[in-house]
Amino acid sequence: MPNAPPLRLAPSLLSADFADLAGAIRAAEAGGADSFHLDVMDGHFVPNLSFGPALVAAVRARTKLPLDVHLMIEDPLRFAEPFRKAGGDTLVFHIESGSDPVEVIRTVKKQGGAVGVALRPATPFALVEPLIDRVDQVLVMSVEPGFSGQRFLPEVLPKVAAARARLAKDGRAADVSIDGGVTPETAVAAARAGASFFVCGNSVYGGGAVAENLRRLRAAVEEGAKGAVR
């Protein structure tokens, strides 16, 4: 596919050792990570709490890699500016949230950031398709948002393929991201479906050497991409 985006790995810091985030960042950088993913949860949109702007700012001070901030919150419009100011390069909001999606996109773009739209496993692609020419990323959740360590849901892969096909039709190189249960095994299928941006949590930080974990993931996505229509 013309204008296909590069394949990128984004370790999720939600799965890292919170007592040594700096070490987790350094290990992933040394292992060839392309970005870092930060899950923001408000206890309302999802039944959990996690990072705020202060944590994003602390990560920003320790890495020059892009920060992909996933806003699993009810009112992303309200918090777009604080997370951009904290250093988030891409802000990803949920189509199911309570904010006007067009206003969220407009606000993030006005602040100079990239913007993505995310959808839960049960949300149809048709709900985000009208926005696809406005965003830099479509994030397909392959688990229910809110908790790490869940099993990958292969039934979401047709949405990955649909997003990639629509972008290809428009000649756009925006990312299609997959998030949840991404392992060397599931990453092959996701890449084959057209994913280009892989959020990887436990498969990076859940045990073993971070650099080796990233190497295995990269080999998997590259293998899967060989069979993709890109």
Secondary structure as GFF3:
##gff-version 3
##sequence-region A 1 230
A	DSSP	beta_strand	8	11	.	.	.	ID=ss1
A	DSSP	three_ten_helix	13	15	.	.	.	ID=ss2
A	DSSP	three_ten_helix	18	20	.	.	.	ID=ss3
A	DSSP	alpha_helix	21	30	.	.	.	ID=ss4
A	DSSP	beta_strand	36	41	.	.	.	ID=ss5
A	DSSP	alpha_helix	53	60	.	.	.	ID=ss6
A	DSSP	beta_strand	67	72	.	.	.	ID=ss7
A	DSSP	alpha_helix	76	85	.	.	.	ID=ss8
A	DSSP	beta_strand	90	94	.	.	.	ID=ss9
A	DSSP	alpha_helix	101	110	.	.	.	ID=ss10
A	DSSP	beta_strand	114	119	.	.	.	ID=ss11
A	DSSP	three_ten_helix	125	127	.	.	.	ID=ss12
A	DSSP	three_ten_helix	129	131	.	.	.	ID=ss13
A	DSSP	beta_strand	137	141	.	.	.	ID=ss14
A	DSSP	three_ten_helix	154	156	.	.	.	ID=ss15
A	DSSP	alpha_helix	157	170	.	.	.	ID=ss16
A	DSSP	beta_strand	175	179	.	.	.	ID=ss17
A	DSSP	alpha_helix	184	193	.	.	.	ID=ss18
A	DSSP	beta_strand	197	200	.	.	.	ID=ss19
A	DSSP	alpha_helix	202	205	.	.	.	ID=ss20
A	DSSP	alpha_helix	210	226	.	.	.	ID=ss21
###
